[in-house]
Amino acid sequence: MRRIAIWCGVGLSGLLMAGCAVGPNYQRPAVAAPPQFRGVSNPSEPVVATSLADTKWFDLFQDEKLTDLVKTALAQNYDLRIASARVLEARAQLGITRADLFPTLSGSGSFNSNRPSSVGATTFIPKGTDLSASYHQVGFTLGWELDVWGRIRRLTEAARAQYLGSEEARHAVVTTLIADVSTNYFNLRESDMELAIANQTLTDAQNGLRLTSLRLSGGTATALDVRQAEQLLYTATAEIAASQRQIEQSENLLSLLTARNPQAVARGKDLTELTAPPAIPAGIPSALLERRPDIRQAEQSLVAANANIGAARAQYFPQIDLTGFLGGQSRALTSLFTGPARDWSFVPGVTVPIFNAGRIRSGVRLTEAQKQEALASYEKSIQTGFREVADSLVGYRKISEQRAQEELFVTALRDSVRLANLRYRGGLESYLPVLDAERNLFQGELQLARLKRDELVSVVNLYRALGGGWQ
């Protein structure tokens, strides 16, 4: 018992010695965040903490079918499942690394039988001496590396940061997935709207062609008028085919995002019914560091790189290992657990680096360079976030202005078509002004549909740039 107490005392002393860890402790780098995002509608207004990213995604557009698609994607998407598996991998790797902090205890049992040569290397053996021996051995083996210099703790710190970084990567996949599903849903609804516009234009073109053919029969129109009327008809039929192709491809992509076989996708609100929120607050720029998962992932990579420096520097110092065995050894199995059969050993060992041709020094330099790389990546991710928010803010504002002007333009085009038809039916004009007016209206309506889609997508991009979508 006295020996066991000494052994435990040595182990406890090792734990007390393990209070320090070489290498730098992590400190978040100072980041000069701008007072407000570039691209806000009124820079003179005071910055408010409220952000669009604080809004729950399902309250943003309030489309039941879109909500169902996003929920299905979050439950079944392949990329998200891959990211979740990587989180489990990183968590298991953390458990493996952290286990090195504790002693290992294993049980063993063996039966040994041997007979050395009586005329070999062993000399002065009387003739006829039986050198054979058989014995049983059973016991427990203890192994422990005392983490005096914090090498294992630094490795555990790095593994923990990598685990947290994988969790942030999963959050980033969720954010991207929601944005991709929403964007492609809006693309689908825009293609539906283009198809409806093309079908309506086709109906108008068929009516115009029928009227022109009748006027040709009556001698009040020419063959050129008929050919001109056919042009709008063919333009509409070509657009119908293009819209149908885009619809099916959008449905196929949404099916992939929701981990389903290519199939039709249920629709919710029309594109004209889907509106952006009345207010688009951006919030405080410094809050972006805590909200965006890609920035938090980059910071965890920096934490891991910083911890690896300490693990590399610890290689300069001695490595202390404790190895012990406690059990019994006996020739007879029946006496294996008796007092005389007791067998124990305690072997502390120290390994001191003397010469390794600069391997340890190069390892430290490697980790320091990796930290500089991680620091640059972290700073770049922050600036990328600021830039994406600024792009999204100006994109939403200018697209909204463009869409409002396009609506006025389409209203004027519709009136032009009405007036051109009146003049043509009254015999004051040829069919060419009517064709030009209808063709311009057709293209204007298609452009208006695209701008409505782009306005909704710009809200999605801003929401994603601000780090929303994963809460």
C-alpha positions as CSV (number, residue, x, y, z in Angstrom):
1,M,0.0,0.0,0.0
2,R,2.9,2.3,0.7
3,R,4.2,1.9,-2.8
4,I,0.8,2.5,-4.3
5,A,0.5,5.7,-2.3
6,I,3.9,6.8,-3.6
7,W,2.7,6.0,-7.1
8,C,-0.4,8.1,-6.7
9,G,1.6,10.9,-5.2
10,V,3.8,11.0,-8.2
11,G,0.8,11.1,-10.5
12,L,-0.8,13.9,-8.5
13,S,2.4,15.9,-8.6
14,G,2.3,15.4,-12.4
15,L,-1.2,16.8,-12.5
16,L,-0.1,19.8,-10.4
17,M,2.8,20.4,-12.7
18,A,0.5,20.4,-15.7
19,G,-0.9,23.7,-14.9
20,C,1.0,25.6,-17.5
21,A,0.9,25.3,-21.3
22,V,3.5,26.7,-23.6
23,G,2.5,28.7,-26.6
24,P,0.4,31.8,-27.1
25,N,-3.2,32.0,-25.6
26,Y,-5.8,33.0,-28.2
27,Q,-6.9,36.6,-28.4
28,R,-9.4,37.8,-31.0
29,P,-7.7,40.1,-33.5
30,A,-8.9,43.7,-33.5
31,V,-11.2,44.4,-36.4
32,A,-12.0,48.0,-37.5
33,A,-15.7,47.7,-38.4
34,P,-17.3,50.6,-40.3
35,P,-19.8,52.6,-38.3
36,Q,-22.5,51.6,-40.8
37,F,-22.9,49.5,-43.9
38,R,-22.3,51.1,-47.3
39,G,-25.4,51.1,-49.4
40,V,-28.0,52.0,-46.8
41,S,-30.8,54.1,-48.2
42,N,-30.2,57.1,-45.8
43,P,-26.7,57.3,-44.4
44,S,-27.6,60.3,-42.2
45,E,-30.0,58.2,-40.2
46,P,-28.7,56.7,-36.9
47,V,-27.7,53.1,-37.0
48,V,-30.2,50.8,-35.2
49,A,-29.4,47.4,-33.8
50,T,-32.4,45.7,-35.5
51,S,-31.4,43.6,-38.5
52,L,-33.2,41.8,-41.2
53,A,-31.3,38.7,-40.2
54,D,-33.2,38.7,-36.9
55,T,-36.4,37.9,-38.8
56,K,-37.3,34.3,-38.9
57,W,-37.1,33.0,-42.5
58,F,-40.6,31.7,-42.6
59,D,-42.0,35.1,-41.7
60,L,-40.1,36.8,-44.5
61,F,-42.3,36.0,-47.5
62,Q,-45.1,34.0,-45.9
63,D,-45.5,31.5,-48.7
64,E,-46.7,28.2,-47.5
65,K,-45.3,26.2,-50.4
66,L,-41.9,27.9,-50.1
67,T,-41.9,27.1,-46.4
68,D,-42.6,23.4,-47.1
69,L,-39.8,23.3,-49.6
70,V,-37.3,24.8,-47.2
71,K,-38.4,22.4,-44.4
72,T,-38.0,19.4,-46.7
73,A,-34.6,20.6,-47.8
74,L,-33.4,21.1,-44.2
75,A,-34.6,17.6,-43.4
76,Q,-33.3,15.7,-46.4
77,N,-30.7,17.7,-48.4
78,Y,-27.6,15.8,-49.2
79,D,-25.1,18.6,-48.6
80,L,-26.6,19.3,-45.2
81,R,-26.4,15.6,-44.3
82,I,-22.7,15.5,-45.4
83,A,-22.0,18.6,-43.3
84,S,-23.8,17.0,-40.3
85,A,-21.7,13.9,-40.7
86,R,-18.5,16.0,-40.7
87,V,-19.6,17.6,-37.4
88,L,-19.9,14.1,-35.9
89,E,-16.4,13.2,-37.3
90,A,-14.9,16.3,-35.7
91,R,-16.6,15.6,-32.4
92,A,-15.2,12.0,-32.4
93,Q,-11.8,13.4,-33.3
94,L,-12.0,15.7,-30.3
95,G,-12.8,12.7,-28.1
96,I,-9.8,10.8,-29.4
97,T,-7.4,13.8,-28.8
98,R,-8.8,14.6,-25.4
99,A,-8.4,10.9,-24.3
100,D,-4.6,11.4,-24.4
101,L,-4.9,13.6,-21.3
102,F,-5.9,10.7,-19.1
103,P,-4.0,7.5,-18.2
104,T,-4.7,4.3,-20.1
105,L,-5.5,1.2,-18.1
106,S,-5.7,-2.2,-19.8
107,G,-6.0,-5.8,-18.5
108,S,-3.9,-8.6,-19.8
109,G,-3.5,-12.3,-19.3
110,S,-1.0,-14.8,-20.8
111,F,0.5,-18.2,-20.6
112,N,4.2,-18.5,-21.3
113,S,6.1,-21.7,-22.0
114,N,9.7,-21.9,-23.1
115,R,12.8,-24.2,-23.0
116,P,16.2,-22.5,-23.7
117,S,19.1,-24.5,-25.1
118,S,21.4,-26.2,-22.6
119,V,24.3,-26.1,-25.0
120,G,23.8,-22.6,-26.3
121,A,24.7,-19.1,-25.1
122,T,24.1,-20.0,-21.4
123,T,27.3,-21.6,-19.9
124,F,28.1,-23.7,-16.8
125,I,24.9,-25.5,-16.9
126,P,25.1,-29.0,-15.3
127,K,24.3,-31.8,-17.6
128,G,20.7,-32.9,-17.4
129,T,19.4,-29.7,-16.0
130,D,15.8,-29.0,-17.0
131,L,15.6,-25.4,-18.3
132,S,12.0,-25.5,-19.4
133,A,9.6,-23.2,-17.7
134,S,5.9,-22.5,-17.9
135,Y,4.0,-19.8,-16.0
136,H,0.8,-17.8,-16.0
137,Q,0.6,-14.1,-15.8
138,V,-2.4,-11.7,-15.3
139,G,-2.6,-8.1,-14.4
140,F,-3.2,-4.5,-15.3
141,T,-1.0,-2.2,-17.3
142,L,-1.0,1.6,-16.8
143,G,0.4,4.1,-19.3
144,W,0.3,7.9,-18.9
145,E,2.0,10.8,-20.5
146,L,2.2,13.7,-18.1
147,D,1.2,16.8,-20.0
148,V,3.6,19.1,-18.1
149,W,4.1,21.5,-21.0
150,G,0.5,21.5,-22.3
151,R,1.2,19.7,-25.6
152,I,-1.9,17.5,-25.3
153,R,-4.0,20.3,-24.0
154,R,-3.0,22.5,-26.9
155,L,-3.9,19.6,-29.3
156,T,-7.2,19.2,-27.5
157,E,-7.8,23.0,-27.9
158,A,-7.1,22.7,-31.6
159,A,-9.4,19.7,-32.0
160,R,-12.2,21.5,-30.1
161,A,-11.9,24.6,-32.3
162,Q,-12.0,22.3,-35.4
163,Y,-15.2,20.7,-34.0
164,L,-16.8,24.1,-33.4
165,G,-15.7,25.2,-36.9
166,S,-17.4,22.1,-38.4
167,E,-20.6,23.1,-36.6
168,E,-20.3,26.6,-38.1
169,A,-19.7,25.1,-41.5
170,R,-23.0,23.2,-41.1
171,H,-24.7,26.5,-40.2
172,A,-23.2,28.0,-43.4
173,V,-24.6,25.1,-45.4
174,V,-28.0,25.7,-43.9
175,T,-27.9,29.4,-44.8
176,T,-26.8,28.6,-48.3
177,L,-29.4,25.9,-48.7
178,I,-32.3,28.2,-47.7
179,A,-31.0,30.9,-50.1
180,D,-30.7,28.4,-52.9
181,V,-34.1,26.9,-52.4
182,S,-35.7,30.3,-52.2
183,T,-33.9,31.7,-55.2
184,N,-34.8,28.7,-57.4
185,Y,-38.4,28.9,-56.2
186,F,-38.5,32.5,-57.3
187,N,-36.9,31.6,-60.6
188,L,-39.7,29.0,-61.0
189,R,-42.4,31.5,-60.3
190,E,-40.8,34.0,-62.7
191,S,-40.8,31.3,-65.4
192,D,-44.4,30.6,-64.7
193,M,-45.2,34.3,-65.1
194,E,-43.2,34.5,-68.3
195,L,-45.2,31.5,-69.6
196,A,-48.4,33.2,-68.8
197,I,-47.3,36.4,-70.5
198,A,-46.2,34.4,-73.6
199,N,-49.6,32.5,-73.7
200,Q,-51.5,35.8,-73.4
201,T,-49.3,37.3,-76.2
202,L,-49.9,34.2,-78.3
203,T,-53.7,34.6,-77.9
204,D,-53.4,38.3,-78.9
205,A,-51.2,37.4,-81.8
206,Q,-53.6,34.8,-83.0
207,N,-56.5,37.3,-82.8
208,G,-54.4,39.9,-84.6
209,L,-53.5,37.4,-87.4
210,R,-57.1,36.4,-87.8
211,L,-58.2,40.0,-88.1
212,T,-55.4,40.8,-90.5
213,S,-56.3,37.8,-92.7
214,L,-59.9,39.0,-92.8
215,R,-58.8,42.4,-93.8
216,L,-56.6,40.9,-96.5
217,S,-59.6,39.1,-97.9
218,G,-61.5,42.3,-97.8
219,G,-58.7,44.2,-99.6
220,T,-58.0,46.6,-96.7
221,A,-54.7,44.8,-95.7
222,T,-51.7,43.5,-97.6
223,A,-49.8,40.3,-97.5
224,L,-47.0,42.2,-95.7
225,D,-49.4,42.9,-92.9
226,V,-50.2,39.2,-92.6
227,R,-46.5,38.3,-92.5
228,Q,-45.9,41.0,-89.9
229,A,-48.7,39.6,-87.8
230,E,-47.1,36.2,-87.9
231,Q,-43.9,37.5,-86.5
232,L,-45.4,38.2,-83.1
233,L,-47.1,34.8,-83.1
234,Y,-43.8,33.0,-83.7
235,T,-42.0,35.1,-81.1
236,A,-44.6,34.1,-78.5
237,T,-44.5,30.4,-79.4
238,A,-40.6,30.4,-79.1
239,E,-40.9,32.1,-75.7
240,I,-43.4,29.5,-74.6
241,A,-40.9,26.7,-75.4
242,A,-38.1,28.5,-73.6
243,S,-40.3,29.1,-70.5
244,Q,-41.4,25.5,-70.3
245,R,-37.8,24.4,-70.5
246,Q,-36.8,26.7,-67.7
247,I,-39.8,25.6,-65.6
248,E,-38.8,21.9,-65.8
249,Q,-35.2,22.6,-65.1
250,S,-36.0,24.7,-62.1
251,E,-38.3,21.9,-60.8
252,N,-35.5,19.4,-61.3
253,L,-33.1,21.5,-59.3
254,L,-35.5,22.1,-56.5
255,S,-36.1,18.3,-56.4
256,L,-32.4,17.8,-56.0
257,L,-32.1,20.4,-53.2
258,T,-34.9,18.5,-51.4
259,A,-33.3,15.1,-52.1
260,R,-36.2,13.9,-54.3
261,N,-36.4,12.4,-57.8
262,P,-37.1,15.0,-60.5
263,Q,-40.8,15.9,-60.2
264,A,-43.3,18.7,-60.4
265,V,-43.1,21.3,-57.6
266,A,-46.2,22.7,-55.9
267,R,-46.7,26.4,-56.3
268,G,-47.8,28.9,-53.7
269,K,-48.2,32.7,-54.3
270,D,-47.8,34.2,-57.7
271,L,-44.7,36.3,-58.3
272,T,-46.9,39.5,-58.1
273,E,-48.2,38.4,-54.6
274,L,-44.7,37.8,-53.2
275,T,-43.5,41.1,-51.8
276,A,-40.4,42.2,-49.9
277,P,-40.7,43.2,-46.2
278,P,-41.7,46.9,-45.8
279,A,-38.4,47.6,-43.9
280,I,-35.0,46.2,-44.7
281,P,-32.8,47.2,-41.7
282,A,-29.1,46.1,-42.0
283,G,-28.2,46.5,-38.3
284,I,-24.8,47.2,-36.8
285,P,-21.8,46.1,-38.9
286,S,-19.8,44.8,-35.9
287,A,-22.7,42.3,-35.2
288,L,-21.8,40.6,-38.4
289,L,-18.8,38.9,-36.7
290,E,-21.1,37.1,-34.4
291,R,-23.9,36.4,-36.9
292,R,-22.2,35.1,-40.0
293,P,-21.3,31.4,-39.7
294,D,-18.5,31.6,-42.3
295,I,-16.7,34.3,-40.2
296,R,-17.1,32.3,-37.0
297,Q,-15.8,29.2,-38.9
298,A,-12.7,31.2,-40.0
299,E,-12.2,32.3,-36.4
300,Q,-12.3,28.8,-35.1
301,S,-9.7,27.9,-37.8
302,L,-7.5,30.7,-36.3
303,V,-8.0,29.4,-32.8
304,A,-6.9,25.9,-33.9
305,A,-3.8,27.3,-35.7
306,N,-2.9,29.3,-32.6
307,A,-3.2,26.2,-30.4
308,N,-1.0,24.2,-32.7
309,I,1.8,26.6,-32.1
310,G,1.8,25.7,-28.4
311,A,1.8,22.0,-29.3
312,A,4.7,22.4,-31.6
313,R,6.7,24.4,-29.0
314,A,6.1,21.8,-26.4
315,Q,8.3,19.4,-28.4
316,Y,11.3,21.4,-27.2
317,F,10.8,20.1,-23.6
318,P,11.2,16.7,-22.1
319,Q,8.4,14.2,-22.4
320,I,7.5,12.4,-19.2
321,D,5.8,9.0,-19.4
322,L,4.7,6.8,-16.5
323,T,4.3,3.0,-17.1
324,G,3.3,0.5,-14.6
325,F,2.2,-3.1,-14.1
326,L,0.3,-4.7,-11.3
327,G,-0.7,-8.4,-11.3
328,G,0.5,-11.8,-10.6
329,Q,2.8,-14.4,-12.0
330,S,2.8,-18.1,-11.1
331,R,3.8,-21.5,-12.6
332,A,0.7,-23.0,-11.2
333,L,-2.6,-21.6,-12.1
334,T,-4.0,-22.3,-8.6
335,S,-1.5,-20.1,-6.9
336,L,-1.8,-17.2,-9.4
337,F,-3.7,-14.9,-7.0
338,T,-1.7,-15.7,-3.8
339,G,0.6,-13.3,-2.1
340,P,3.9,-14.7,-3.3
341,A,2.7,-14.6,-6.9
342,R,2.2,-10.8,-6.7
343,D,4.1,-8.9,-9.4
344,W,4.4,-5.2,-10.0
345,S,6.6,-2.7,-11.7
346,F,6.7,1.1,-12.0
347,V,8.8,2.7,-14.8
348,P,8.9,6.5,-15.1
349,G,10.6,7.6,-18.3
350,V,11.9,10.9,-19.6
351,T,12.6,11.6,-23.3
352,V,14.7,14.7,-24.0
353,P,15.2,16.0,-27.5
354,I,19.0,16.5,-28.2
355,F,19.5,16.5,-31.9
356,N,16.8,16.3,-34.6
357,A,18.3,18.4,-37.4
358,G,15.9,21.3,-36.9
359,R,12.8,19.2,-37.1
360,I,11.1,20.8,-34.0
361,R,12.2,24.3,-35.1
362,S,10.7,23.8,-38.5
363,G,7.5,22.4,-37.0
364,V,7.1,25.6,-34.9
365,R,7.7,27.8,-38.0
366,L,5.2,25.7,-39.9
367,T,2.5,26.3,-37.3
368,E,3.3,30.0,-37.1
369,A,3.0,30.3,-40.8
370,Q,-0.3,28.4,-40.7
371,K,-1.6,30.9,-38.1
372,Q,-0.7,33.8,-40.4
373,E,-2.6,32.1,-43.2
374,A,-5.6,31.5,-40.9
375,L,-5.5,35.2,-39.7
376,A,-5.5,36.4,-43.3
377,S,-8.4,34.1,-44.1
378,Y,-10.3,35.4,-41.0
379,E,-9.8,39.0,-41.9
380,K,-10.7,38.4,-45.6
381,S,-14.0,36.6,-44.5
382,I,-14.9,39.7,-42.5
383,Q,-14.2,42.1,-45.4
384,T,-16.1,39.7,-47.7
385,G,-19.0,39.9,-45.4
386,F,-19.0,43.7,-45.3
387,R,-18.8,43.8,-49.1
388,E,-21.6,41.3,-49.6
389,V,-23.9,43.2,-47.4
390,A,-23.1,46.5,-49.2
391,D,-23.7,44.8,-52.6
392,S,-27.0,43.4,-51.4
393,L,-28.2,46.7,-50.0
394,V,-27.4,48.7,-53.1
395,G,-28.7,45.8,-55.3
396,Y,-32.1,45.7,-53.5
397,R,-32.5,49.5,-53.5
398,K,-31.6,50.0,-57.2
399,I,-33.5,47.0,-58.4
400,S,-36.6,48.3,-56.6
401,E,-36.2,51.6,-58.3
402,Q,-35.7,49.9,-61.6
403,R,-38.8,47.7,-61.1
404,A,-40.9,50.8,-60.3
405,Q,-39.8,52.5,-63.4
406,E,-40.4,49.4,-65.5
407,E,-44.0,49.2,-64.2
408,L,-44.5,52.8,-65.5
409,F,-42.9,51.8,-68.8
410,V,-45.2,48.8,-69.2
411,T,-48.2,50.9,-68.4
412,A,-47.2,53.3,-71.2
413,L,-46.6,50.3,-73.6
414,R,-50.1,48.9,-72.9
415,D,-51.6,52.3,-73.8
416,S,-49.5,52.4,-76.9
417,V,-50.8,49.0,-78.0
418,R,-54.4,50.1,-77.4
419,L,-53.9,53.3,-79.5
420,A,-52.0,51.5,-82.3
421,N,-54.9,49.0,-82.6
422,L,-57.5,51.7,-82.8
423,R,-55.6,53.5,-85.6
424,Y,-55.0,50.2,-87.5
425,R,-58.7,49.2,-87.3
426,G,-59.6,52.7,-88.3
427,G,-57.5,52.4,-91.4
428,L,-55.1,55.2,-90.4
429,E,-52.0,53.0,-90.0
430,S,-50.5,49.8,-91.4
431,Y,-50.0,46.8,-89.1
432,L,-46.3,47.6,-88.5
433,P,-47.0,50.2,-85.6
434,V,-49.3,47.6,-84.0
435,L,-46.6,44.9,-84.3
436,D,-43.9,47.2,-82.9
437,A,-46.2,48.2,-79.9
438,E,-47.2,44.6,-79.1
439,R,-43.6,43.4,-79.5
440,N,-42.3,46.1,-77.1
441,L,-45.1,45.3,-74.6
442,F,-44.2,41.6,-74.8
443,Q,-40.5,42.3,-74.0
444,G,-41.4,44.9,-71.4
445,E,-43.7,42.5,-69.5
446,L,-41.0,39.8,-69.6
447,Q,-38.4,42.3,-68.3
448,L,-40.8,43.4,-65.5
449,A,-41.3,39.8,-64.4
450,R,-37.5,39.4,-64.3
451,L,-37.1,42.5,-62.2
452,K,-39.8,41.3,-59.8
453,R,-37.8,38.1,-59.4
454,D,-34.5,40.0,-59.0
455,E,-36.0,42.2,-56.3
456,L,-37.1,39.1,-54.3
457,V,-33.7,37.5,-54.9
458,S,-31.9,40.6,-53.7
459,V,-33.8,40.3,-50.4
460,V,-32.7,36.7,-50.1
461,N,-29.1,37.7,-50.8
462,L,-29.2,40.4,-48.2
463,Y,-30.7,38.1,-45.6
464,R,-27.9,35.6,-46.4
465,A,-25.2,38.2,-46.4
466,L,-26.3,39.4,-42.9
467,G,-26.0,35.9,-41.6
468,G,-29.7,35.1,-41.3
469,G,-31.4,31.8,-42.0
470,W,-29.9,29.4,-39.6
471,Q,-31.2,30.5,-36.1
